Amino acid sequence: MMIAELFIAFAVSQSTPHIATAPSPAPATRVLQVGTLERIPYSWKETDGTWTGPAIKLWQEIAAKNGFQYELKEFTWDEMNLKMQDGSMDICATGVQITAEEDRTINFAFPFYAGGFSIAAHSREATLPRTVIARVMTFEVLIWLIFMILATGVAGSIIRIVERRGGSGQFAQPSSFVNSMWWAVSTLSTVGYGDFVPRTTTGKLVGTIWIFVSIILVAIFSATIVATLTVGRLSPYLKSLENIQTNRVGIIDRPSSRLISKKLGILPDIYANYNDAFEALDRREINGFLHPTIELKSMMIQRRDPNIYLIPTEITKGFISIGISEKLDGKIVSKINSSIIEIIESPEWIETLQTMKNNPFEG
């Protein structure tokens, strides 16, 4: 009976037509949406419409290493930022300043360059009378000036009292107070006209002490002014972070620039682009232009204006990267970061960095 059942089942299976199952289609390759904008020296458009620059070349090499397919499109920063937040844009292929403000909306790949913010100033500001006066009248200079006035008053009062008690006629006149102050000032300045001099022994001792004190005071005061002017020549409007709050500073309208301005405690003049900011600097509407260092250097090279120069010390330090959407798959992000580390260690990338430090439009 069992054998018969098996035979029937086999016959039925042979009579039933075989239906082949079609293989499921392979998943389509992810086409990454990549945005960029003109942000010299990281990315810019050539005359033929193609995009180039270190950040563009970096992304192209990343894509080639990993077999990424992508579409490159141009956007403004605000458009790109919004698209990266909603996930319709995956990569921002330009130099993005890594800041806490930007980190709230997008992620960053591994940094490919180090660079903070610097200030450009106009050299003619250094020789203007109002600028010189404003620069010299610092808190340190004011303190020493007040101290010298008080010391002069004390020296004049002492010599007047000593000489009157000693019977000297020069400081016993009705105008003796004026005479004593005049003697103290002329001695302090090392002029010493000799029209009023101490006659008594005690007065001469006081005069000797005041001569030595005057030499020290004048030396310190002169050194303070020279140091102030020297620093001011290197930085015509900015001597310290405390001083920046009393000057007009321009920025380009970016979240990172606004954040740095806020940290420095300044209310900046905001401009749409480089040219507007530099023209405002040239017209003296602002005293300085605050911007990421490497971008500022590149624009100054392009403008070739000998009157505009960069203050030697960076205001802040920072890092530059490409932007990544928070919605991008973690495996893709990991591949991007691994590729960046490999690329920036290569001799070719060192040469690229050297180009960025100089003129990216030459060679």
C-alpha positions in Angstrom: 0.0 0.0 0.0 2.8 2.4 0.9 4.6 1.6 -2.4 1.4 2.4 -4.4 1.0 5.8 -2.7 4.6 6.7 -3.4 4.2 5.7 -7.1 1.1 7.8 -7.4 2.8 10.8 -5.8 5.8 10.5 -8.2 3.5 10.3 -11.2 1.6 13.4 -10.2 4.9 15.3 -9.7 6.1 14.3 -13.2 2.8 15.4 -14.8 2.8 18.8 -13.1 4.6 21.4 -15.3 7.7 22.9 -13.8 7.5 26.7 -13.2 10.9 28.4 -13.0 11.3 31.2 -10.5 12.7 34.3 -12.0 15.8 35.7 -10.1 15.1 38.9 -8.2 16.6 42.0 -9.8 19.9 43.2 -8.3 19.4 46.3 -6.2 20.1 49.5 -8.2 23.4 51.3 -7.4 23.0 54.3 -5.1 23.6 57.5 -7.0 24.9 60.0 -4.5 23.7 63.6 -4.7 26.7 65.9 -4.4 26.4 69.7 -4.1 29.1 72.3 -4.4 29.5 76.1 -4.7 32.3 78.5 -5.4 34.4 78.8 -2.3 38.0 79.6 -3.3 40.5 78.0 -2.8 38.5 74.8 -2.3 36.1 74.7 -5.2 35.4 76.9 -8.2 34.0 76.7 -11.7 36.2 76.9 -14.8 35.3 78.9 -17.9 34.1 75.8 -19.6 31.6 75.1 -16.8 33.5 72.3 -15.2 34.1 72.3 -11.4 37.6 72.0 -10.0 39.6 72.7 -6.9 41.2 70.6 -4.1 37.8 69.7 -2.5 36.3 68.7 -5.9 39.4 66.6 -6.7 39.3 65.1 -3.3 35.7 64.0 -3.8 36.4 62.7 -7.3 39.3 60.5 -6.0 37.1 59.2 -3.1 34.4 58.3 -5.6 36.9 56.6 -7.9 38.4 54.5 -5.0 35.0 53.3 -3.9 33.1 53.1 -7.2 30.5 55.7 -6.1 28.2 57.0 -8.7 27.1 60.6 -8.1 25.5 63.7 -9.6 27.3 67.0 -9.0 25.2 70.2 -8.8 25.7 73.8 -7.9 23.8 75.4 -5.0 24.0 78.3 -2.7 25.1 77.4 0.9 21.7 77.9 2.3 20.1 75.7 -0.3 22.7 73.0 0.2 22.3 73.1 4.0 18.5 72.6 3.8 18.9 69.8 1.3 21.5 68.0 3.5 19.1 68.3 6.5 16.2 66.7 4.7 18.4 64.0 3.1 18.0 65.1 -0.6 21.7 66.0 -0.7 24.3 63.6 0.5 27.7 65.4 0.1 28.9 69.0 0.2 32.0 68.9 -1.9 33.7 72.1 -0.9 35.7 73.4 2.1 33.4 73.5 5.1 34.6 75.0 8.4 34.0 72.6 11.2 32.1 74.6 13.9 29.6 73.8 16.6 27.0 75.8 14.7 27.4 73.8 11.5 27.5 70.5 13.5 23.9 71.0 14.6 22.6 70.5 11.1 25.2 68.4 9.2 28.0 65.9 9.8 31.6 66.2 8.7 34.0 63.9 7.1 37.6 63.5 8.3 39.3 66.9 8.1 41.5 67.4 5.1 43.0 70.8 6.1 43.7 72.9 9.2 42.7 76.5 9.1 41.0 79.0 11.4 39.9 82.6 11.0 42.0 85.7 10.3 41.5 89.4 9.8 42.5 91.5 6.8 43.1 95.2 7.3 44.0 98.2 5.1 47.5 99.5 5.6 46.6 103.2 5.2 44.7 103.0 8.4 48.0 102.8 10.2 49.1 106.3 9.3 45.8 108.2 9.8 46.0 110.7 12.7 42.8 109.5 14.2 44.0 105.9 14.0 47.4 106.8 15.6 45.7 108.7 18.5 43.2 105.9 19.0 46.0 103.3 19.0 48.3 105.2 21.4 45.5 105.9 23.9 45.4 102.4 25.2 44.7 101.4 28.8 48.4 100.8 29.5 49.5 104.2 28.2 46.7 105.9 30.1 47.7 104.3 33.3 51.3 105.4 32.9 50.3 108.9 31.9 48.2 109.3 35.0 51.0 108.0 37.2 53.5 110.4 35.7 51.1 113.4 36.2 50.6 112.4 39.9 54.4 111.8 40.4 55.1 115.3 38.8 52.6 116.9 41.2 54.1 115.2 44.2 57.7 116.2 43.2 56.6 119.8 42.6 54.8 120.0 45.9 57.7 118.6 47.9 60.3 120.9 46.3 58.0 123.9 47.0 57.6 123.0 50.7 61.3 122.2 51.1 62.5 125.4 49.4 60.1 127.7 51.2 61.2 126.3 54.6 64.8 126.8 53.6 64.2 130.4 52.8 64.7 130.1 49.0 63.0 133.1 47.3 62.3 131.3 44.0 59.5 129.1 45.4 58.3 131.6 48.0 56.6 133.9 45.5 52.8 134.1 45.1 53.3 132.1 41.9 55.4 129.5 43.7 53.0 126.7 43.0 53.2 127.3 39.3 57.0 127.6 39.5 57.3 124.4 41.4 55.1 122.5 38.8 57.1 124.0 36.0 60.4 122.9 37.6 59.0 119.3 38.0 57.8 119.1 34.4 61.0 120.5 32.9 63.0 118.1 35.0 60.8 115.2 34.0 61.2 116.0 30.3 65.0 116.2 30.8 65.0 119.8 29.3 65.9 121.6 32.6 65.7 125.2 31.5 67.4 126.4 34.7 65.1 129.3 35.4 64.0 127.7 38.6 66.4 125.5 40.6 66.6 124.3 44.2 69.0 126.4 46.4 68.9 124.4 49.6 70.7 121.2 50.3 67.5 119.3 51.0 66.0 120.7 47.8 69.0 119.6 45.8 68.7 116.1 47.3 65.0 116.1 46.3 65.9 117.3 42.8 68.5 114.6 42.4 66.0 111.9 43.4 63.4 113.3 41.0 65.9 113.4 38.1 66.6 109.6 38.5 62.9 108.9 38.9 62.1 111.0 35.8 64.6 109.0 33.7 62.9 105.8 34.6 59.4 107.1 34.1 60.2 108.6 30.7 61.9 105.4 29.6 59.0 103.2 30.6 56.4 105.6 29.1 58.3 105.9 25.8 58.8 102.1 25.6 55.0 101.6 26.2 54.1 104.0 23.3 56.7 102.4 21.0 55.4 98.9 21.7 51.8 100.1 21.1 52.7 101.7 17.8 54.7 98.7 16.7 51.9 96.3 17.4 49.5 98.7 15.8 51.6 98.8 12.5 51.2 95.0 12.3 47.6 95.3 13.2 46.3 98.7 12.2 43.0 98.4 14.1 43.3 95.3 16.2 45.8 95.0 19.0 44.0 92.5 21.1 40.8 90.6 21.4 39.6 93.2 23.9 40.2 95.9 21.3 38.2 94.2 18.6 34.9 95.1 20.2 35.5 98.9 19.7 36.1 98.5 15.9 33.9 97.8 12.9 34.5 94.3 11.5 32.9 92.9 8.3 32.0 89.3 7.6 30.4 87.3 4.8 27.0 86.0 5.7 27.8 82.4 6.9 26.8 80.6 10.0 30.5 79.9 10.9 31.4 83.6 10.5 28.5 84.7 12.6 29.4 82.2 15.3 33.0 83.4 15.5 31.8 87.0 15.6 29.5 86.2 18.5 32.3 84.5 20.4 34.5 87.6 19.9 31.7 89.8 21.2 31.3 91.9 18.1 28.3 93.0 16.1 29.7 92.6 12.5 28.7 94.4 9.3 27.5 91.6 7.0 28.2 91.4 3.3 27.0 89.1 0.5 30.4 88.3 -1.0 34.1 88.9 -1.0 34.1 91.9 -3.3 31.5 93.8 -1.2 33.6 93.2 2.0 36.9 94.2 0.4 35.3 97.4 -1.1 33.9 98.3 2.3 37.4 97.9 3.7 38.8 100.1 1.0 36.2 102.8 1.7 36.9 102.6 5.4 33.4 101.6 6.2 34.9 98.8 8.3 38.3 98.5 10.0 38.8 94.8 9.2 37.4 91.8 7.3 37.1 88.6 9.4 37.1 85.4 7.3 38.5 81.8 7.2 42.3 82.2 6.8 43.0 80.2 3.6 40.1 81.7 1.7 41.1 85.2 2.8 44.7 84.6 1.5 43.5 83.3 -1.8 41.2 86.3 -2.4 43.9 88.7 -1.4 46.2 87.1 -4.0 43.5 87.5 -6.6 43.0 91.1 -5.8 46.7 92.0 -5.7 46.1 95.1 -3.6 49.3 96.0 -1.9 47.4 98.1 0.7 45.5 95.2 2.1 47.4 92.7 4.2 46.7 89.9 6.7 47.2 90.3 10.4 49.9 87.7 11.2 48.2 85.8 14.1 45.0 83.8 13.5 42.1 84.9 15.6 40.9 81.2 16.0 42.1 77.8 15.0 40.0 75.2 13.2 39.7 72.4 10.6 38.3 72.1 7.1 36.3 69.2 5.8 33.6 68.2 3.4 30.0 68.1 4.6 28.0 64.9 4.9 24.3 64.5 5.4 23.2 63.0 8.7 20.9 60.7 6.8 23.7 59.1 4.7 24.4 55.4 5.3 27.1 54.8 7.9 28.9 52.3 5.7 29.3 54.9 2.9 30.5 57.4 5.5 33.1 55.0 6.8 34.4 54.4 3.2 34.6 58.1 2.7 36.6 58.7 5.8 39.0 55.8 5.1 39.6 57.2 1.6 40.3 60.7 2.9 42.9 59.4 5.4 44.6 57.5 2.6 44.5 60.4 0.2 45.8 63.1 2.5 48.9 60.9 3.3 49.9 60.8 -0.4 52.6 63.0 -1.9 50.1 64.3 -4.4 47.9 65.7 -1.7 50.9 67.5 -0.1 51.5 69.2 -3.4 47.8 70.2 -3.5 48.1 71.8 -0.1 51.1 73.7 -1.2 49.1 75.1 -4.2 46.3 76.1 -1.8 48.8 78.1 0.3 50.0 80.0 -2.7 47.9 81.0 -5.7 45.4 78.2 -6.6 44.9 79.8 -10.0 48.5 79.5 -11.2 50.2 76.4 -12.4 
